[in-house]
Amino acid sequence: MTLDEIAKELVAGCREGRERSNLDRLYAPDAVSVEGADMGGGQATRGLAAIHGKHDWWEGAHEVHGTTVEGPFTQAPDRFAAIFGMDVTSRESGQRMQMREVAVYTVAGGRIVREEFFYGAGG
């Protein structure tokens, strides 16, 4: 797949609730996912199985009320970005939050090899 095809499919999958199936289709087995903050297990998650585990944790820890996604925004030859908005409630605290983040993806060999998430300063 080309950079544009991967970018469009990732964003379409997020809009349509196909994030999980797109992990296996679009990501390299040794992909790295980097959060903007340490979520308790370090900032970097390595490998597709670990990235699936990160999704498991997110889905278990939050009730999702709604999401938005803007983009993709491509930068040839190998990167694209998307902006995500989330309305979620923490299952642990009961606190409802509206969050936005920028995600930057790096593509090599027709697969996503790295994703990085950036959060707004000060919440």
C-alpha positions as CSV (number, residue, x, y, z in Angstrom):
1,M,0.0,0.0,0.0
2,T,1.1,3.6,-0.6
3,L,1.4,6.3,2.0
4,D,-1.8,7.9,0.9
5,E,-3.7,4.5,0.9
6,I,-2.5,3.7,4.4
7,A,-3.3,7.1,5.7
8,K,-6.8,7.1,4.2
9,E,-7.6,3.6,5.4
10,L,-6.4,4.3,9.0
11,V,-8.6,7.4,9.2
12,A,-11.6,5.7,7.6
13,G,-11.1,2.7,10.0
14,C,-11.1,5.1,13.0
15,R,-14.3,6.8,11.8
16,E,-16.0,3.5,11.2
17,G,-14.9,1.6,14.3
18,R,-12.4,-0.7,12.5
19,E,-9.3,0.3,14.5
20,R,-8.7,-3.3,15.7
21,S,-8.8,-4.9,12.3
22,N,-6.6,-2.2,10.8
23,L,-3.9,-2.9,13.4
24,D,-3.3,-6.3,11.7
25,R,-3.7,-4.9,8.2
26,L,-1.7,-1.7,8.4
27,Y,0.9,-2.1,11.1
28,A,4.3,-3.9,10.9
29,P,4.8,-6.7,13.4
30,D,7.5,-4.8,15.1
31,A,5.8,-1.4,15.1
32,V,6.4,1.1,17.9
33,S,3.7,3.2,19.6
34,V,4.8,6.2,21.6
35,E,2.4,8.0,24.0
36,G,2.9,11.6,25.0
37,A,3.1,10.6,28.6
38,D,4.0,7.5,30.6
39,M,0.7,5.6,31.2
40,G,2.3,3.3,33.8
41,G,4.2,1.0,31.6
42,G,6.5,3.5,29.9
43,Q,5.9,5.7,26.9
44,A,6.9,3.3,24.2
45,T,5.1,0.1,23.3
46,R,6.9,-2.3,21.0
47,G,5.4,-4.9,18.7
48,L,1.9,-5.5,17.3
49,A,0.8,-7.8,20.2
50,A,1.8,-5.1,22.7
51,I,-0.1,-2.5,20.7
52,H,-3.2,-4.7,20.8
53,G,-2.7,-4.9,24.5
54,K,-2.6,-1.1,24.7
55,H,-6.0,-1.0,22.9
56,D,-7.3,-3.7,25.3
57,W,-6.3,-1.5,28.3
58,W,-7.9,1.7,26.8
59,E,-11.2,0.0,26.0
60,G,-11.3,-1.6,29.5
61,A,-10.4,1.6,31.3
62,H,-12.8,4.0,29.5
63,E,-16.3,4.3,28.4
64,V,-16.3,6.1,25.0
65,H,-19.2,8.4,24.3
66,G,-17.9,9.8,21.0
67,T,-14.8,10.3,18.8
68,T,-13.8,12.5,16.0
69,V,-10.9,12.3,13.6
70,E,-9.5,15.0,11.2
71,G,-7.2,14.2,8.4
72,P,-5.2,12.5,7.2
73,F,-2.5,15.1,6.6
74,T,0.4,13.5,4.6
75,Q,4.0,14.5,4.4
76,A,5.8,12.5,1.6
77,P,7.6,10.3,1.5
78,D,6.8,8.5,4.7
79,R,4.7,10.3,7.3
80,F,1.1,11.3,7.9
81,A,-0.9,12.8,10.8
82,A,-4.4,12.8,12.1
83,I,-6.1,14.7,14.9
84,F,-8.3,12.8,17.3
85,G,-11.0,14.0,19.6
86,M,-12.5,11.8,22.3
87,D,-15.3,12.2,24.8
88,V,-14.7,9.5,27.4
89,T,-15.4,8.6,31.0
90,S,-12.7,6.9,33.2
91,R,-14.2,3.7,34.5
92,E,-12.0,4.0,37.6
93,S,-12.7,7.6,38.6
94,G,-16.0,8.2,36.9
95,Q,-14.6,11.4,35.5
96,R,-15.8,12.4,32.1
97,M,-13.1,14.1,29.9
98,Q,-12.9,15.6,26.4
99,M,-9.5,15.0,25.0
100,R,-7.6,15.9,21.8
101,E,-4.4,14.5,20.4
102,V,-2.3,14.7,17.3
103,A,-1.0,11.3,16.0
104,V,1.9,11.2,13.7
105,Y,2.5,7.9,11.8
106,T,5.7,6.7,10.0
107,V,5.4,4.3,7.1
108,A,8.1,2.0,5.7
109,G,7.7,-1.1,3.5
110,G,4.0,-0.5,3.0
111,R,3.2,-0.7,6.8
112,I,3.0,1.7,9.7
113,V,6.2,1.2,11.7
114,R,5.8,4.0,14.3
115,E,3.0,6.0,15.8
116,E,3.5,9.0,18.1
117,F,0.8,10.8,20.1
118,F,1.0,14.4,21.2
119,Y,-1.3,16.0,23.8
120,G,-2.2,19.6,24.3
121,A,-0.1,21.3,27.0
122,G,-2.0,22.0,30.2
123,G,-4.8,19.6,29.5
